[in-house]
């Protein structure tokens, strides 16, 4: 039995509405449902009005303090949340300024340090080189200053190759430090390239010692820093801020009253150790006090004076580096025996403060010990080892051998600290 004509027209109307509201094709009506008298098709509902999309922008009015509206702007809906966060931060910041709450106590900065790694010694006299490289690798600011140029090995290396074709010494040191921190498996090959670069370097000055000769580690440090400054593409001021100590010596003439001042820049500090020190040893701070006040014989260049006599000269630091080298003067000259090594004990703090030795306005007076080089033997013979601080404590590095230690003073018999490496906190 066929459905009435009105039903057919309503089905047609519903099909038309679906086709206009949705791109999908309208479903077909089965023949069974059209022939069945019991199933009646529901009439199509009147289409409702299309829903208006929600506005994604809002109008904000800028109101002055007296209530006048100064301007009106249109912003997105998410602006309210961002504006609320900005206002909250501004209110908190303003409250902090108004109340002037005291700043919390400054905490010590946790310094990054790598694991201790041994280096295979290929020459019996190269222990001073290996110990210095291992000590420098634990001074993170020195590594950062050396690796600060991204174009270091691409542009600079091609212009500064030596005659033998080996890489420059600055690039060789950079490679050693990168391998020590990130690729210990390639450390031995990087150190081998470093030895070749030391042998091939002729500018600004060659290394005066042969490969089979024992050398002083402080002298090698001075030569190495001079070569790296000359070969590195960055200005020498970058290394000056990282390594150099600025000081000023002043004294007053008691005859004419003129104040004499002389500024100096040096690589680290040199601290004397007297042979007559007590058996238990002295501390580093007391030795520094003796070095900062000295009596020297100088001539006064004041007008009409010209006196020449012993003057009491006072030294103060005007600039402190990020990496502080402290050389302990353990050798002195004796008229009878020649060079004599001073084996007196010296207590050096793990946290060193130079606040009492600086001029007003100089910051960064606190330092933390990260490594030092110890020496055994005499001036023309002996052996160097390094004590370094890693993530798991202090370790003794003797060439390729690494041994954990209890503290900084747990040295083998016969060794004495010779070069201390501090990092600014």
C-alpha positions, 0 to 999 in steps of 0.5 A: 500500500502506497503512502499518501502524497503528503508524506512523499512531499515531506520526505523530499523536503527533508532531503533538500534540507540535509543537502543544504546544511551538510555536504553529505548525501542524504540516505536513501529510503528502503523499499520495505519501509515505503511499502510497509503500512505499519511504518510511518515516516516522521515529518521533517522538522522545520530547520532552526536558525543557524547558530551565530559563531561566538565572538572571539574578540572583545572591546576593552575601555581604558578608564582614567583614575577620575572615571573618564574613558580615554580610549577603547581597544579590541582584543582577543578573548585570551587577552583577559587572562594574559592581562590578569597575569601581567597585572598580578606580576606588576602588583607583586613587583610594585609591592616588593619595591614599596616595602623594600623587603630584605633580600634572602641570603645569597647562596653559594653557586654550585660549580660544574665539574667533570669526572677525573680522567687519566692521560697516558704519558708517552714521554717520561718528562711530560708529567708537568704538561699532563698535570696542568691540563688535568687541573685546567680541565676542572676550571670551568670558566677557563674552558668556557673562555677558550670555547667561546668562539663558534668559528674557532676551528673552522676559520681560525685554524686554517689561518694559523697552521704551523709550517709542519701542518699541525694545528695551532696550540690554541685549537689543540688545547681546546680539543683536549678540554672538549675531549676531557669533558665530553669524549674521554675515549678520544682524550689520548689522541687529543693530548698527542696532538697537543704535544705536537702543537707545543713542539711546532709552535714558534710564535710568539715564542717557542717552548725553550725546553726539549722534550726530554727535559724537566720543566717548571709547571708555572713557567709552562703555564705562563708560556701556554697562556701567552701563546693561546692569547696570541692565537685565539680569535677573540680579543685578549681582554676575554682571557684577561677577565678570566685569568688576569689579576689587577693590582696597585702598589702604593707608597708615600714619601715621608720627605715630600709627602707625595703618594706614588701608585703603580698598577700591574697585571699578572697571571695569578698570584705568587705567594712566598713560603718561608723555610722557617715556618712552624712544623704544623705549617702556616695558612694561605691567608697569613702568607698573603698578608705578608705579600701585600705589604713589603719593604722595597728600595725605590727612588722618589721622583717628586720635584726637589726630592729624589730620595732613595731609601727603603719604602713600605709599599702596600698592595691591593687588588683592583680586579679579580679574575674568574680563575685564580692561579696561586703559585706557592714559591717553594724554591729559594736560592742558597749560596752554598747549596744553590736552589733549595726546595721548601717542603714546609706544610701550608694550609690552604682553604677550600673556600678562599676570601680576598675581601681584606685585600681588595680596593673598594668597589671590587666584587667577586672576592670568594673563590672555591678550590677546584684543583691543584698540582703537587710536586715531588723532587727538586728543581731539575728533576721530579714528578707532578700529579694533580688533585682534582674535584669531581662530582663524587669528591676529590681524586688524585690523578697521576698520569693515567691512574685515578684514585679517590681521596678523602680530602685535599690533604690526602697526598702521597708521601713526598708531594707538596702542593705547588700550584692552586687553581681557584674558581670564582663563586 
